Structure formats: C-alpha cells, structure tokens
Amino acid sequence: MSASAPFRLCAVTTDAAAGGRGHTEVALAALAGGVDAVQLRAPGWPAEDLRPLAAVLTAACARTGAALIVNDHPEVAAAVGAAGAHVGQDDDPFAARARLSPGQILGVSAGDLDEVEAAVAAGADYLGVTVWPTATKAEASAVGVEGLGRLSAASPVPLVAIGGVSAATAPTALAAGAAGVAVVSAIAGAPDPVAAARELRAIVDRACAEDPGGAATTSELPPTG
C-alpha cells in the first residue's frame, strides 16, 4: 500500500445514480455508512449552480469529520471551504492548485508515469487511478491491477483507486498499492446505500489495519468549513 492518503473511502456522487438518487441523498447515505470523503461530481454544472450544493455537502461532511472533494471546480471548493478539489487530465492542475486556499487538498487523475510526474509537479496531494473499466466513466482508461502497482511504486504521493471498485475488489486494489478507494455505483447504486457504505468501510479498514502505514485516519483530514 502506498503512502498515507487524505481518506480511505470516498463516495462519488453522480447526476444519474440508480434509483433516481440525487447528490445530496447519496452523500448523506454514504456519510451515515461511515465514508470519510465525498466527491461531488456534477459534470456540466456551472459553478454558480454547483456552489450552493457544495456548501450544503461541505457542512454535512463536517458534521462527521469527513472531507468534501469538489470535482472539476477548485474555485467552488475554495469558496465554500471544502476539503479540496479533484481535476482530470483535461484540466490544468497548476491552475487548480493556484485556485485552492492554503491547506486544501488537490487530487489529479493519472493513468501513466508521465501523468503521475506532471500531477506531482503541479502539487497534487493524491492521484486518482482508474483500475477497472467502469460504465460510470467510460472514457477513462483502466490501468489494471498491475498498472496500479507500477504507478504506486513510482509515485511519491498516494494513489486512490477508482473504476470498478466494490466490496469484492477493494481489497485487491489496496493490496496492489492504493492507499484508499473511491466508489460510485457500489454505494450510489446499491439497494441500501447506507449498508453498502458500512460494508465497504469495514472491508477497507480491515485491509488498512493489515498495513498501518497506508491510508489516513479521519483525524488526519484537513479541517473543513
């Protein structure tokens, strides 16, 4: 497992969760189940529309000591006092870092060694790596378990596994070098998202207990709000 990450288990919200669940419903259920981070992913939303929702979720996360990560909009993360932001390869991580306030964390998606090097140079605190193909982000290129291991060995910052991560696959990702996992449908699409989050948290905690040098505890998260 790689160096300490800012969270162990992150629930990613989407605009099209199964059962018609919205961002707030998914986030609150995930928090009730024990996640220590929520990533607000609302592609296509303009910043002015995203800001009120991000403020609500930042406050909800703060009540449980969790982190809110705002996808694609570091300026929104800075405005509402979220824990940080996450950007992809189509974004400028240097500009994202500049928009964040001191102490906020930056995650950057990476899929190869060049992208790892560039993200780290831009000031990324962690890297999001797609491990298995996923219908929720079909354009992402999956690196596989071996690729995750190679990137983890080469990266000076921790990796968070995403893409096809579930209760069944999370231990594999953590054993291969991820310091934390991020899930979409495994929580948002579950019949009981609270129970799904609780199960995942127990699985991730067990894996991290076997490697105490891995993911962070909630007490190590930066302050929110």
N, C-alpha and C positions, 0 to 999 in steps of 0.2 A: 504493500500500500504506500502511496506517495505521501509527501509532507502534509501537515495539518491543513485542512480546508476550512473555510468560514462556515460550513454547515455539512451535516451528514446526509440529511434527507430533505429534498426540495420538491414541493408540489408545483407543477407548472399549470397555470390556468390557460384556457383557450376560449375562443369565441364559439366553438361548436362541440362542447362536451356532451357526452352521451346523456340521454335523458333530459336534454334541454337545460342543463345546469349552467348558470352564469358564473362569471368570475368570482363574485362575492360568495356564492353558495359553495363553490369548490374550495375556495380559500378557507372559509370558516370550518368546513368539514375536515379539511386537511389539518388545520391547526388543532381542532378538537382531538384528532387522532395522534397528535404528537410530532408533526413535522417541525423542523427548526428553520425552515425557509419556505417562502412562497415566491415564485417568479410570475409576475404579471405579464403575460404575453398576449398582446392585443394588436396584431399586425393590421395596419391600415387606419388605426385610430389616430386622429390628430392630437397633438399634445394638449390642446385646450380641453378636449373631451376626456383624455386619459387622466389628467391631473386630479379631478375630484375622486375618481375611483382609487387612484394610487394613494391619496390621502386617507381614505377610509381603510384601505388594506394595511397601510403603514401603522395606523392606530391599532387595528386588530392584531397584527403581528406583535406589536409592542406589548400587548397585554399578556402574551405567552412567552415573551423573550425571544421570539423568532425574528428572522430577517425578511424584509421585503426587497426583492430584486426586480427592478423595472426593466423590461426588455426593450431595447432599441431607443429608449428616450432618457439619456442621462440627465438632461435638463429637467425633466419631470422628477426624477429621483432626487436631484438636488433641491428642487423647490419644495417637495413635501417631506424632506428629511428621511427618505427611505434608507435602508442599509447600503444600497448600491444599485448598480445597473449592469446589464449584460448586453453585449453587442456581437454581431456576426461579422463575417468576412466582407460583407457588402458595406460595412460601416467603417468609420475611421476611429480606431481605438485611441489614438493620440488625442483627437478632439474630444472623445468621450471622457478620457481621464481629465482633460482640462475643464470640462463642464461640471464634474463632480466636486463636491466640497471635500476638504481635508478629512480623512478618516473614513470616507465612503469607499466601498469596495467595487472593483471592476472585474467582471468576468468577460472573457472573449472566447468565441467558438474557434476551435482549431482542429484540423484534420491531418496535418502532416508536419514534418520537422521545421520547414520554413515558416509555416504559420505559427508554430509554437514560439520560434525565435522572435518573430515580429511582434507577437502579442506580449511577450515578456518585455521586449524593448519599449513597448508602449506603456508599460506599467500595470499589466494585468495581475490581479491577485490570485486568480484561478482560471483554468481553462475548461470550457465545456467541450466534451468529445463525444460524438455520436458513435456508439459501439455497434448496435444492430440496426438494420433498416426499420423505419417506422412510418406508418401511414400518416401520422400527425405532422410530419415534416418530410415529405417525400423527396424534396430536393437535396436534403442533407446526405453526404457521402459517408457511409458507415466504414469504420476502420477495422472492425472485428476485435476479438479479444487479444490476439497477438499484436495488432496495431496499437491497442490501448497500452499494452505492456511496454512497447518500444517508446511511445510518446511519454509515458510516465517516467521511464528510465532517463530520458533526455531532458525532461522539464524541471527547472528549478522551482516552479510553483505547482501547487496541487492540481489534480485533474478531477473533474466531476463528470461521471458517466451519464449519458442520456441516450435515448433511442432504444426502444425495445426493452427497457429496464422494467422488471416486475419483481414480485416476491420470489419467483423462481430463478431469475437471472441476476439479481442484485449481488448475491454473494460471489458469483463468478467475476463480475466487474470489479468488486472491491479486492478480491484476491489477485486480480491481474494488475492492480496498481492504482485504481481510482480511490480517492480519499473521501468521496461522497457520491451520491446518486441523485439524479433529478428524474421525476416521472410525470407523465401526462395522463394517459388513459388508465394506468394502473390504479390511480386514485379517482380522477375525474370521471372515468367511465365505469367505475365499479358499482355494483348494485347498492352497496353500503360504503360510501367513501370514507366515513369515519373509521369503520372497522378495517378497511383496506389500508388506510394510513397507519393505524395502530399496528397491524401485522408487519407492514414494511419497516416501521420504526424498530420493532423488536428484532427483526432479521438484521437490519443494518447495525444496530447496537451490538448484537452478538458478534458480527463479523469484525467490528471495530475493537471490541474487547479482546479479541484474539491478537490484535496488533495495536497496542495502546499508542503508538507513535503516529497513527493515522489521523482520522477526521477529528475536528474540534468538538468540544462540548459546547452546549448552548451558552455557558457562562463566558466563553471566549469570543462571542459575537460582538461586533461593534454596536454601540448604542443606537437605537432608532428613535425617530420622532424629534 
